[in-house]
Amino acid sequence: MFGKVFLFIIKIVTSLTTILVSPLDSLITTYLPDLSSVLTSITQFMNLPISIMGWVFELVHIPPTLIAVYVVAFIARYAIIGGSAGVKYIISLYQRLKP
Amino acid sequence: MKIIYNSFMGGLFRTLGKFIAFIVLFLVFGYIVSSNDLKIADLIGFGTVKAWGDLDYREARAGINQRICNSSHTSCTASSSVTLYGLNTYLSYLPCTNFQCPNNERNSDFVGVFRVSASFNDNHSFDSGVMYRLWYTFQLQGLNTNQVVLNNLESINSSIFLVNHSYNTLNNATGMFTDGSTPQIYFERISASGYVRLAIVFKPNASGYHYVDTTFGLKNPDNVLSWSTMPQFKGFNSIRASAASIAYTRNSDEQAVQTNIQNNQNWIDVNYHIGQVENSVNEVNDSVNEVNDSIKGIDDYMRDDSIDNNHISAGMHDLPQTTSLTPFADFVNLPLNWIQDFMDTSNTCHNLVIPLPFVNQNLTLPCMSSFWNKLGALASLIDLVWIAVIGSRIFRMFYRLTIDVIDLDPNSFNHLSKLKEWEL
């Protein structure tokens, strides 16, 4: 359940990103086909290790739910750290600017 | 960055990292091993081809040793040579048959410089000022006997020669190897038969290309070479395109041709003997049929414009066949797609197909889910082990995180140290 919600959020973000950069994509595919080819090549190349890692997950038989929880924990950890750092920065900024 | 890296590689990923490192080493090792095989790409260019071993050809027997020029075309030497006369029936019975071998050496090493001397019985004249492409196709192939399929050599080679005058004879057009390597083939079985196919002369034009297939004595038993037309010439969109891309550098080719013309002056024709004709006509016919089948296979292959040469050329290997319509979005979304793939990965069973560079092969690893499904309860047990190992780490991380958040003192909160303490 948790994993599915997280996947749903990811899909929303990726969809929004695709929509936002679609004008740039149109420019690239129309006027810079070589750059388009290079970007696609890089994407394909970078996806190759992930496909290998997926196969490795299958090989070692890690439950997908566990992977989802792990990823969420990983993200939560950085979110808390980043969030608290941000709050601290805002508070310090406020105190500095306070008359 | 270091903390993030260490953290990312910590725990599960550290373990997986070792495993992935093993897989990578395995792939690298596999690539090194596989690259030792004789590949067409290795045979393009200058060099030496040597065939030796226990040869017992019925249709043809040839060792080909081209020692022409070094890769920079600055130094050329000619070594022992054997002239394979004609593109005709003579080559049907190359020197070492069952019954008669040069210097009474049966099944001995047989090397020589390859030379083509072709004549056209239809008095075809080459047009002046036209670039012709001359393709050589060598195939020494074990056939027929005792499942002899050993090392097949198919070397596709080309040279461009400019016809400055009208000729009715094409002499001494030579094959070339550019890397100076020595591809070798070895036949270890006693009984084998094979054939050598040399020189297909192409003359491209707008609507197609003319060619002369000069397979020795087999396809042209009457020594009649005539031009045929192959339609829909779309460039050598096949393996030959790779050969062409290397060999068709005009300057080097012309220089090479000039060099070879000089070398040809020094080439020594080594005696060869035409072997005695086969004992059994039926056996010959069977072998010829097999050879013809192979020729047909090669012809089909050569006519196939759909052959993907991206796997041959290392430089082109990773270029995508089709580009995405949203290349930049795909690129930007890459990290999120990774996470998505991580979480989706075990839901479907899929083979891992890894294209190996430089060789025309894919490494296909089997679907492991089906393997685990066969183990049944053991798979569930391993599930529990993973849950215990990874779950405990996650629990520990959340425990420390929660304690720290409850006791949070904003003034003494150190993000980087917490990042380390909350390591997964």
HADDOCK unambig.tbl for C-alpha pairs under 7 A between the chains (distance, minus, plus):
assign (segid A and resid 7 and name CA) (segid B and resid 340 and name CA) 6.33 0.50 0.50
assign (segid A and resid 10 and name CA) (segid B and resid 336 and name CA) 6.48 0.50 0.50
assign (segid A and resid 14 and name CA) (segid B and resid 333 and name CA) 5.90 0.50 0.50
assign (segid A and resid 17 and name CA) (segid B and resid 329 and name CA) 6.66 0.50 0.50
assign (segid A and resid 18 and name CA) (segid B and resid 329 and name CA) 5.05 0.50 0.50
assign (segid A and resid 21 and name CA) (segid B and resid 329 and name CA) 6.14 0.50 0.50
assign (segid A and resid 25 and name CA) (segid B and resid 326 and name CA) 5.39 0.50 0.50
assign (segid A and resid 25 and name CA) (segid B and resid 327 and name CA) 6.41 0.50 0.50
assign (segid A and resid 25 and name CA) (segid B and resid 328 and name CA) 5.77 0.50 0.50
assign (segid A and resid 29 and name CA) (segid B and resid 325 and name CA) 6.74 0.50 0.50
assign (segid A and resid 36 and name CA) (segid B and resid 323 and name CA) 6.54 0.50 0.50
assign (segid A and resid 36 and name CA) (segid B and resid 327 and name CA) 5.68 0.50 0.50
assign (segid A and resid 37 and name CA) (segid B and resid 320 and name CA) 6.91 0.50 0.50
assign (segid A and resid 37 and name CA) (segid B and resid 323 and name CA) 5.38 0.50 0.50
assign (segid A and resid 39 and name CA) (segid B and resid 327 and name CA) 5.66 0.50 0.50
assign (segid A and resid 39 and name CA) (segid B and resid 328 and name CA) 6.62 0.50 0.50
assign (segid A and resid 39 and name CA) (segid B and resid 331 and name CA) 6.62 0.50 0.50
assign (segid A and resid 40 and name CA) (segid B and resid 320 and name CA) 7.00 0.50 0.50
assign (segid A and resid 40 and name CA) (segid B and resid 323 and name CA) 5.84 0.50 0.50
assign (segid A and resid 40 and name CA) (segid B and resid 324 and name CA) 6.10 0.50 0.50
assign (segid A and resid 40 and name CA) (segid B and resid 327 and name CA) 5.44 0.50 0.50
assign (segid A and resid 41 and name CA) (segid B and resid 318 and name CA) 6.58 0.50 0.50
assign (segid A and resid 41 and name CA) (segid B and resid 319 and name CA) 5.86 0.50 0.50
assign (segid A and resid 41 and name CA) (segid B and resid 320 and name CA) 5.88 0.50 0.50
assign (segid A and resid 43 and name CA) (segid B and resid 330 and name CA) 6.86 0.50 0.50
assign (segid A and resid 43 and name CA) (segid B and resid 331 and name CA) 5.69 0.50 0.50
assign (segid A and resid 50 and name CA) (segid B and resid 338 and name CA) 6.63 0.50 0.50
assign (segid A and resid 52 and name CA) (segid B and resid 352 and name CA) 6.80 0.50 0.50
assign (segid A and resid 54 and name CA) (segid B and resid 342 and name CA) 6.51 0.50 0.50
assign (segid A and resid 54 and name CA) (segid B and resid 345 and name CA) 5.19 0.50 0.50
assign (segid A and resid 55 and name CA) (segid B and resid 352 and name CA) 6.45 0.50 0.50
assign (segid A and resid 57 and name CA) (segid B and resid 346 and name CA) 7.00 0.50 0.50
assign (segid A and resid 58 and name CA) (segid B and resid 346 and name CA) 5.96 0.50 0.50
assign (segid A and resid 58 and name CA) (segid B and resid 368 and name CA) 5.64 0.50 0.50
assign (segid A and resid 58 and name CA) (segid B and resid 369 and name CA) 6.02 0.50 0.50
assign (segid A and resid 59 and name CA) (segid B and resid 368 and name CA) 5.44 0.50 0.50
assign (segid A and resid 61 and name CA) (segid B and resid 383 and name CA) 6.96 0.50 0.50
assign (segid A and resid 62 and name CA) (segid B and resid 383 and name CA) 6.45 0.50 0.50
assign (segid A and resid 62 and name CA) (segid B and resid 386 and name CA) 6.26 0.50 0.50
assign (segid A and resid 63 and name CA) (segid B and resid 383 and name CA) 6.29 0.50 0.50
assign (segid A and resid 64 and name CA) (segid B and resid 343 and name CA) 5.89 0.50 0.50
assign (segid A and resid 64 and name CA) (segid B and resid 344 and name CA) 6.95 0.50 0.50
assign (segid A and resid 64 and name CA) (segid B and resid 346 and name CA) 5.53 0.50 0.50
assign (segid A and resid 66 and name CA) (segid B and resid 387 and name CA) 6.82 0.50 0.50
assign (segid A and resid 67 and name CA) (segid B and resid 343 and name CA) 5.99 0.50 0.50
assign (segid A and resid 68 and name CA) (segid B and resid 343 and name CA) 5.23 0.50 0.50
assign (segid A and resid 70 and name CA) (segid B and resid 394 and name CA) 6.85 0.50 0.50
assign (segid A and resid 73 and name CA) (segid B and resid 394 and name CA) 6.81 0.50 0.50
assign (segid A and resid 81 and name CA) (segid B and resid 415 and name CA) 5.88 0.50 0.50
assign (segid A and resid 81 and name CA) (segid B and resid 419 and name CA) 6.94 0.50 0.50
assign (segid A and resid 85 and name CA) (segid B and resid 415 and name CA) 6.82 0.50 0.50
